[in-house]
Amino acid sequence: MDVLMPQLGETVAEGRVTKWFKSAGDKVAPGDNLFEIETDKVSMEVPATEAGVLAEVRVAAGEVAPVGAVVAVIAASGAVVKPTAVKAPAAPHAQAPAAPVAAAAPAVASTAAPMRPVALDPFHEVRTPARNYGPAKLASGVAVSPLARRLAAQAGIDLKSLSPSGPHGRILANDVETAIGNSVVPIGKPAAGPSAERVKALYAPGSYDEVPLDMMRRTIAARLSEATQTIPHFYLSADVAIERLLAIREEANASAVKDADGNPAFRLSLNDFVIKAWALALQRVPAANAVWAEDRILRLHGSDIGVAVALDGGLITPLIRGAQKKSLTDISAEMQDLAERARARRLKPHEYQGGASAISNLGMYGIREFSAIINPPHATILAVGAGERRPVETEDGFRFVTKMTVTLSCDHRVVDGALGAELVGAFRHFIEHPVGLMV
C-alpha cells in the first residue's frame, strides 16, 4: 500500500513532513499516527488506515512533497521487511545528484499484499494515484512542483534562475520562498530591495541573530505583498460610541448561571459583539457582502466572518460561519474554541478558507487606530481599535463618552466610497443600539 501525501485544502499543493512516529520495519495498526505534516496554515497527524508493516519511508522529516506523492510504503502484516535508510533533507539551493531511473524497492517477502494507493486524510479523499500528481517541467526539462510554480508566478521569480533542492532535481516551494527572501530579481523587473547578504553587510558580525523563515511567515510575506500590490485599497475611519454596549455586556455577563465551582456558563467579550454587528451590517448592505473573483464579483448570501488570531510567528483567520444567525453566546464559545485550536495549529482547511470579510482587533493591546491589509479574495476588512473615554461637546459644555475608532479597508474594485460609508454606518448603528444584537 502506498501512503500518499494528503490534501489539506484546495489551494494547498505541498506539505512538509515534520515528524515520523514510526520507523521502517515497525508494525502499524489502523489509527496509529504515522507522521505529522505541516502547511503554511496548519499541522496535522496522519494516521494509518490499515494494519501492516512500515516497509519504506520515502520522504524524510523536514522534506516537502507534493499532494498525492508517495511518502511511505506499508507491507502486509507478517512480511519480512528490510529497513531502508532515509536520506537527510537537502540543503537549500543544493543541486540534487542525478537519481537512478527506478529506486530500489525494499526486500519484502512474497506474502506482501499487492501495492495500491491509500489516501490517509479523513477530511479529503485523494482520488487519483500518485503518478498523476507529477510536477510540471520547464522547457529545460527541470521539474517544478505546482506550489512552486504558483508562488514564482505571484512573486515574478524566474524559475530558470533557481537551484533545485528537491529529489531528482525538482524545484520546490522552498526554493522559491528562499529566492523571495533573498530578493532574487524577477524577469524584466528591477530589484525590489537589497538581498539578505547586502542587508547583513550593514551590521557588524555578531550584532544580530538570524531567524530562518518558516512556511507560515514566508506565505504571509508573499500573500500580503501580493495584496498590497494588486488590491486598490482605500480606507474609511469612524468613531463609534460603545457605552450602551458595555453596559449591556456587563449586565449579560452578570446574569450568566454559575456551575458548582463558581464558573459562569459564558463570558461575552467586546469582540463577540463586534463580530455579530459586522455580520448583520453585511446583511443590511448586501452589495458589500462580496468577494473579488477576477472576472466577476461574487455576492454572498451568508456572513462568514474571519477573525484574526495571533500565533507564534504569524497569524491565521478562522471563520465564524453564518455569524448573522448565531447568538452572542454561540459566537463566544465558537470563537474561543477556534482560537485555541488555531494556536495549536489544529484547524481544518474549511475552518479558515473562504469567508465574506474579516475583523482585526488590536484594541486589547491599547492600539487606538490602525489600517489592516485585505486578505484576498475578501473585499473588506474591519480594523478595531481600543475603547477610550473622549470629550464630546454639548450645549452646556462637554462630557466624556466611551468611543472606539474603527477603520474599514475596502477593495475599490468591489466597494466604492459611498458603499463603504454605508457599510460603516450600518455597523455603527448595531454597535450603538446593541439591543438588536441580543435578539
C-alpha positions in Angstrom: 0.0 0.0 0.0 1.3 3.4 -0.9 1.0 6.1 1.8 0.1 9.4 0.0 0.7 13.0 1.0 -2.9 14.1 1.9 -4.7 17.2 0.7 -5.2 19.8 3.4 -7.2 22.3 1.4 -8.0 23.1 -2.2 -5.2 25.6 -2.5 -2.5 23.5 -0.8 -0.3 21.7 -3.3 2.5 20.6 -1.0 3.1 19.6 2.6 6.2 19.3 4.8 6.8 16.1 6.8 7.8 17.4 10.3 8.0 14.2 12.2 7.8 10.4 11.8 6.1 8.4 14.6 7.1 5.1 13.0 10.3 3.8 11.5 10.9 1.3 8.7 10.2 -2.1 10.0 7.7 -1.0 12.7 4.3 -2.6 12.8 1.3 -0.3 12.4 -2.4 -0.7 13.2 -5.4 1.3 12.0 -5.4 4.6 13.8 -1.7 4.6 14.7 -0.1 8.0 13.8 2.4 7.6 11.0 3.7 11.1 10.5 3.0 14.7 11.1 2.7 17.2 8.2 2.7 21.0 8.1 1.5 23.5 5.7 1.6 27.3 5.9 -1.6 27.2 8.0 -1.9 24.0 10.0 -0.1 20.9 11.1 -1.8 17.5 11.4 -1.0 14.0 12.4 -1.7 11.5 9.7 -3.0 8.0 10.9 -2.7 4.7 9.2 -6.0 3.2 7.9 -4.9 -0.5 7.7 -2.6 -2.8 9.6 0.7 -3.8 8.3 4.5 -3.1 8.5 6.1 0.2 7.5 8.3 -1.1 4.7 9.8 2.1 3.4 9.9 5.8 4.3 10.4 7.9 1.1 10.1 11.4 2.5 12.3 12.3 5.5 11.3 14.6 8.3 11.9 18.2 7.1 11.3 17.5 3.4 8.4 18.8 1.3 6.4 16.6 -1.0 3.5 17.4 -3.4 0.0 16.3 -2.6 -0.6 12.7 -3.7 3.1 11.8 -3.7 4.1 8.5 -2.1 5.7 9.3 1.2 5.9 5.7 2.6 5.0 2.1 1.8 3.2 -0.3 4.1 3.5 -4.1 3.6 1.1 -6.7 4.8 1.4 -7.9 8.4 3.9 -10.7 8.7 6.0 -9.6 5.8 9.8 -9.6 6.2 11.0 -6.0 5.8 14.5 -4.8 5.2 14.6 -1.3 6.7 15.8 1.4 4.3 17.8 4.4 5.1 16.1 7.7 4.9 18.1 10.4 3.3 18.6 13.7 5.1 16.7 16.8 3.9 18.6 18.6 1.1 20.2 21.9 2.0 18.7 25.0 0.4 19.9 25.6 -3.2 21.9 22.3 -3.1 21.9 20.7 -6.5 20.4 17.2 -6.2 22.5 14.5 -7.7 21.2 12.6 -10.6 18.9 9.7 -9.4 18.6 6.3 -11.0 15.5 5.8 -13.1 14.0 3.4 -10.6 14.7 3.4 -6.9 15.5 0.0 -5.4 12.5 -1.4 -3.6 12.9 -2.8 -0.1 13.1 -6.5 0.2 9.6 -7.8 1.0 8.6 -11.4 1.3 6.2 -12.8 -1.2 3.4 -12.7 1.4 3.2 -8.9 1.0 -0.1 -7.6 -0.4 -0.2 -6.0 -3.8 0.7 -2.3 -3.9 -2.2 0.1 -4.1 -2.6 3.8 -3.2 -4.4 4.6 0.0 -5.5 8.1 1.0 -4.9 8.8 4.7 -6.6 12.2 5.1 -10.0 11.6 6.7 -11.2 15.0 5.5 -10.3 14.9 1.9 -10.2 11.8 -0.3 -7.2 11.6 -2.8 -9.0 10.0 -5.7 -6.1 9.6 -8.2 -2.9 7.6 -7.9 0.3 9.5 -7.1 1.7 9.3 -10.6 -1.0 11.8 -11.8 0.5 14.4 -9.4 3.8 14.7 -11.2 5.3 18.1 -11.3 5.3 20.3 -14.4 8.5 20.8 -16.3 10.3 23.8 -17.7 11.5 23.9 -21.3 14.9 22.9 -20.0 13.4 19.7 -18.6 13.7 20.8 -14.9 10.6 19.6 -12.9 8.7 22.2 -10.9 6.1 21.4 -8.1 2.7 23.1 -8.5 3.0 25.2 -5.4 6.5 26.4 -6.5 5.2 27.4 -9.9 2.3 29.4 -8.4 4.5 31.2 -5.8 7.0 32.1 -8.5 4.3 33.5 -10.8 2.9 35.6 -7.9 6.3 37.0 -7.0 7.6 37.3 -10.5 10.5 34.9 -9.9 12.3 33.4 -12.9 12.2 29.6 -12.3 15.2 29.1 -14.5 17.3 31.2 -12.1 16.7 28.8 -9.2 18.8 25.9 -8.0 16.6 22.9 -7.3 16.8 21.3 -3.9 14.1 18.6 -4.4 14.6 15.0 -5.3 15.6 14.3 -8.9 16.5 17.9 -9.3 12.9 19.2 -8.8 12.2 22.9 -7.9 10.2 23.0 -4.7 8.3 25.8 -2.9 11.2 26.2 -0.5 13.4 27.2 -3.4 11.0 29.9 -4.5 10.5 31.1 -0.9 14.2 31.4 -0.4 14.5 33.4 -3.6 11.8 35.7 -2.4 13.5 36.2 0.9 16.8 36.9 -0.9 15.2 39.3 -3.3 16.1 37.5 -6.5 15.5 39.8 -9.4 12.3 38.8 -11.4 12.3 38.8 -15.2 12.0 42.3 -16.6 11.7 43.9 -13.1 14.2 46.0 -11.1 15.3 44.6 -7.8 12.6 45.2 -5.1 15.2 45.6 -2.4 18.6 44.6 -1.0 19.4 40.9 -0.8 20.0 39.2 2.6 23.8 39.4 2.2 23.6 43.2 1.4 21.5 43.8 4.4 23.7 41.8 6.7 26.7 43.7 5.4 25.3 46.9 7.0 25.6 45.4 10.5 28.7 44.2 12.4 29.1 40.4 12.7 27.8 39.1 16.0 25.4 42.1 16.5 22.3 40.1 15.3 20.7 36.7 15.3 19.4 35.2 12.1 15.9 33.8 12.3 15.0 31.5 9.3 11.6 32.0 7.8 9.2 29.1 8.4 6.4 28.2 5.9 3.8 30.4 7.6 6.0 33.6 7.7 7.0 33.1 4.0 3.4 32.6 3.0 2.3 35.7 4.9 5.1 37.7 3.3 4.1 36.5 -0.2 0.3 36.9 0.2 0.4 40.4 1.9 2.9 41.6 -0.7 0.5 40.4 -3.4 -2.4 42.0 -1.6 -0.8 45.4 -1.4 0.4 45.3 -5.0 -2.8 44.1 -6.6 -5.7 45.3 -4.5 -6.5 49.1 -4.8 -7.1 49.8 -1.1 -8.9 52.8 0.4 -9.8 53.4 4.0 -12.7 54.8 5.9 -12.5 55.6 9.6 -15.3 56.3 12.1 -15.7 56.8 15.9 -18.3 54.6 17.4 -19.9 55.1 20.9 -19.8 51.9 22.9 -21.2 53.0 26.3 -24.6 51.3 25.9 -22.9 48.2 24.5 -20.5 47.9 27.5 -23.5 48.3 29.9 -25.4 45.5 28.2 -22.4 43.3 28.1 -21.8 43.8 31.8 -25.4 43.0 32.6 -25.4 39.9 30.4 -22.2 38.5 32.0 -23.6 39.2 35.4 -26.7 37.1 34.6 -24.7 34.0 33.5 -25.5 30.9 35.5 -22.5 29.6 37.5 -21.6 25.9 38.0 -20.7 24.2 41.2 -17.1 25.7 41.1 -18.4 29.2 40.5 -17.5 29.3 36.8 -20.0 31.2 34.6 -21.7 29.4 31.7 -20.4 32.2 29.4 -18.5 35.4 29.4 -19.1 37.7 26.4 -16.3 39.9 25.1 -16.5 43.1 23.2 -15.2 41.2 20.2 -18.2 38.9 20.3 -20.5 42.0 19.8 -18.2 43.3 17.1 -18.5 40.0 15.1 -22.3 39.9 15.4 -22.6 43.6 14.4 -20.3 43.2 11.4 -22.2 40.1 10.2 -25.5 42.0 10.5 -24.1 45.1 8.8 -23.0 43.0 5.8 -26.6 41.6 5.6 -28.0 45.1 5.7 -25.7 46.3 2.9 -25.6 43.1 0.6 -23.7 44.8 -2.2 -20.7 45.0 0.1 -21.1 41.3 1.2 -19.0 40.3 -1.8 -15.6 39.0 -2.9 -13.4 39.6 -6.0 -13.2 36.7 -8.4 -11.0 38.1 -11.1 -13.6 38.3 -14.0 -16.6 38.7 -11.8 -17.9 39.7 -8.3 -19.4 37.0 -6.0 -22.2 38.4 -3.8 -22.5 36.1 -0.8 -25.7 35.1 1.0 -24.3 34.5 4.4 -21.9 36.5 6.6 -19.0 34.2 7.2 -16.7 36.4 9.3 -13.0 35.8 9.7 -11.3 36.9 12.9 -7.6 37.4 13.0 -5.9 35.3 15.7 -2.2 35.9 16.6 0.1 32.9 16.6 3.7 32.4 17.4 5.4 33.7 14.3 2.3 34.7 12.4 -1.5 34.8 12.3 -4.5 33.0 11.0 -8.1 34.0 10.4 -10.6 31.3 11.4 -14.2 31.8 10.3 -17.4 32.1 12.2 -19.8 30.7 9.6 -23.2 32.2 9.3 -22.5 34.7 12.1 -25.6 36.7 11.3 -27.8 33.8 12.5 -25.9 32.9 15.7 -26.4 34.1 19.2 -23.7 36.1 21.1 -23.1 33.1 23.4 -22.7 30.7 20.4 -20.3 33.2 18.8 -18.3 33.5 22.0 -18.0 29.7 22.6 -17.1 29.0 18.9 -14.5 31.8 18.8 -12.9 30.5 21.9 -12.7 27.0 20.5 -11.3 28.2 17.1 -8.7 30.4 18.8 -7.4 27.6 21.0 -7.2 25.2 18.1 -5.6 27.9 15.8 -2.8 28.4 18.3 -2.3 24.7 18.5 -2.3 24.7 14.6 -5.1 22.1 14.6 -7.7 23.9 12.4 -9.1 22.1 9.4 -9.0 23.9 6.0 -12.7 24.6 5.8 -12.4 26.5 9.1 -10.2 29.2 7.7 -10.7 29.2 3.9 -13.2 31.5 2.1 -15.4 33.8 4.1 -17.1 37.1 3.3 -15.0 39.6 5.3 -12.6 39.8 8.3 -12.0 41.6 11.6 -8.7 42.5 13.1 -9.0 43.8 16.7 -5.9 45.3 18.4 -7.9 47.1 21.0 -6.7 44.8 23.7 -3.2 46.0 23.0 -4.1 49.6 23.6 -4.0 50.5 19.9 -6.2 53.4 19.2 -6.5 53.3 15.4 -4.9 51.3 12.5 -5.5 50.1 9.0 -5.5 46.4 8.1 -4.5 44.8 4.8 -7.3 42.9 2.9 -7.0 39.2 2.7 -7.9 38.1 -0.8 -10.4 37.3 -2.2 -12.2 39.4 0.5 -13.1 42.9 -0.5 -13.2 44.3 3.1 -11.5 44.0 6.5 -12.5 45.9 9.6 -9.7 47.2 11.9 -11.0 47.7 15.5 -9.2 50.0 18.0 -9.4 50.3 21.8 -12.3 51.9 23.5 -11.4 55.0 25.5 -13.0 58.0 27.2 -13.2 61.0 24.9 -14.6 64.5 25.4 -17.8 65.4 23.4 -19.1 68.9 23.1 -22.7 69.5 24.4 -25.0 72.6 24.6 -23.9 73.1 28.2 -20.2 72.5 27.7 -18.8 69.0 27.3 -18.9 65.5 28.7 -16.9 62.3 28.4 -18.2 59.3 26.5 -16.5 55.9 25.7 -15.8 55.5 22.0 -13.7 53.3 19.8 -12.3 54.0 16.3 -12.8 51.5 13.5 -11.2 51.6 10.1 -12.7 49.8 7.1 -10.2 48.8 4.4 -12.0 48.4 1.0 -11.1 46.9 -2.3 -12.1 49.6 -4.8 -12.8 47.0 -7.5 -15.8 45.8 -5.4 -16.7 48.5 -2.9 -16.9 52.2 -3.8 -16.6 55.0 -1.3 -20.3 55.6 -0.8 -21.0 51.9 -0.4 -18.2 51.5 2.1 -19.5 54.5 4.1 -23.0 52.9 4.1 -21.5 49.7 5.5 -19.6 51.5 8.2 -22.8 53.4 9.1 -24.7 50.1 9.4 -22.0 48.7 11.7 -22.1 51.9 13.8 -25.9 51.6 14.2 -25.7 48.0 15.5 -23.0 48.8 18.0 -24.7 52.0 19.3 -28.1 50.2 19.5 -26.8 46.8 20.9 -30.3 45.5 21.9 -30.6 44.5 18.2 -27.6 42.2 18.7 -29.3 40.3 21.5 -32.3 39.1 19.5 
